[in-house]
Amino acid sequence: MISLLDRLSRPLLRVLDPEDAHAFTVRALKLAPRWHDGDDDPRLAVRAFGLDFPNPIGIAAGFDKHADVPDALLRLGFGFVEVGTITPRPQAGNPRPRVFRLEADEAVINRYGFNSEGGIAALARLRARSKRAGIVGVNIGANKESEDRGADYVRLVETFAPVASYFTVNVSSPNTPGLRSLQEAGALDDLLARVLAARERALPQRIVPVLLKIAPDLTLAELDDVVTVARRRKVDGMIVGNTTLARPPRLADLSAREAGGLSGRPLFPLATRMLAETHVRAEGAFPLVGVGGIDSGAAALAKVRAGASLLQLYTALVFRGVGLVGTIKAGLLNALTPGQTLASLVGKDAAAITAETWPT
């Protein structure tokens, strides 16, 4: 039923402004019946940073910015949901228009700028569903005008620790001025030290995993520093990666000239290369989440083989619909031989990918 409704509504949604279409979709999910997509094949189960995922496919931060519909998304078949980015105080983000579909490229450019209803509103929603099953991570960020951005992350960890399955420290959005400077070695080391200390204080009886989300635009020298800091501070995982400021020359849509972060199919080569580079540097110290351009079972499998234990998608849903979740699951299962697990494929191609010519 949901797939049928999705097929019928998608052409109508594409006529709307992208941000209006997204808001309509979230409202529809709030009103949707409590369907259940069915249990996952146990061969898709993944254990990562102490959590048991029924399948490796998550929805990336940015779809459910305000923690409005995590349970509806889980019922669509996602193995986990990441809400946010949430900032401590409400903020409007950048002026509209701030999101653009690149129809010819199956891509999106956004410059939302951490539009958030703030921590209090999101906390109330997550508290209301806290006893329900399902892995719901909380992606946290700093307010644009904050004088101490590290303090913003600390505050959010302390606030959401009782209701978060895991945290994602987002220092990689290109749409908040200066935020990506927190990926620099010294600033990142200080930030992670403060965040991890806050986690220990907030909920000593249950260790909430902390993941670090990085940009695909880092140089390899910068990536060396980031992974070194992440390993030294013993983060629980990394997400590779956020949107890119780069514009591949093959982009055909006129909206490609818009400022902001590019996501979708054109991001796949760069994001997958950075995933493989991160896997090689991490040396198994923590699991990786692969994001960027996943729009098929083959693309999902390539991410796994590049080093991803878990996957996230968002932009492809705009062009392929929610049926893509089932398509990816089927593709991953078809790639497994009898008795084989996804874990056995993680990183199999990473070294070879890092030897290839840099993607453009």
WOVENGI-V244518 format. One record per backbone hydrogen bond with DSSP energy under -0.5 kcal/mol. CO is the residue of the C=O (numbers start at 1). NH is the residue of the N-H. If there is no record, write none. Layout:
co=(CO CO)
nh=(NH NH)
This chain:
co=(1 2 3 4 5 6 7 9 10 11 12 12 13 17 18 19 20 21 22 23 24 25 26 27 28 33 41 42 43 46 46 48 51 51 53 56 56 57 57 58 58 59 60 63 64 64 69 70 71 72 73 73 74 75 80 81 81 83 84 86 87 88 88 91 98 100 101 102 102 102 103 106 107 108 109 110 112 116 118 119 120 121 122 123 124 125 127 129 134 135 136 136 137 137 138 138 139 140 143 148 149 150 151 152 153 154 155 156 157 160 160 165 166 167 168 168 169 169 173 175 176 178 179 180 181 184 185 186 187 188 189 190 191 192 193 194 195 196 197 198 199 203 206 207 209 210 210 211 212 212 213 214 214 215 219 220 221 222 223 224 225 226 227 228 229 230 230 236 237 238 238 239 239 240 244 248 253 254 255 261 262 263 264 264 265 267 268 269 270 271 272 273 274 275 276 277 278 279 282 287 288 288 288 289 290 293 296 297 298 299 300 301 302 303 303 304 304 305 305 310 311 312 313 314 314 315 315 316 317 321 322 322 323 324 325 326 327 328 329 330 331 332 333 337 341 342 342 343 345 347 347 349 350 351 352 353 360)
nh=(5 6 7 8 9 10 11 13 14 15 15 16 16 21 22 23 24 25 26 27 28 29 30 31 32 35 44 45 342 48 53 51 48 53 46 58 311 79 80 60 313 82 63 65 67 84 73 74 75 76 76 78 77 37 59 83 137 139 62 141 119 119 120 116 111 109 103 105 106 107 106 265 102 263 100 261 94 91 122 123 124 125 126 127 128 129 130 132 136 81 165 166 83 139 140 168 86 170 146 152 153 154 155 156 157 158 159 160 161 163 164 209 138 211 140 170 171 213 176 177 179 181 182 183 184 188 189 190 191 192 193 194 195 196 197 198 199 200 201 202 203 206 208 209 167 236 237 169 214 239 171 241 242 218 223 224 225 226 227 228 229 230 231 232 233 234 235 287 212 240 289 214 241 291 262 251 256 257 258 110 244 108 267 268 268 271 272 273 274 275 276 277 278 279 280 281 282 283 285 238 290 309 310 240 312 295 300 301 302 303 304 305 306 307 308 307 347 349 350 290 58 292 60 317 318 318 319 320 321 324 325 326 327 328 329 330 331 332 333 334 335 336 336 340 344 345 346 346 348 350 351 353 354 355 355 356 249)
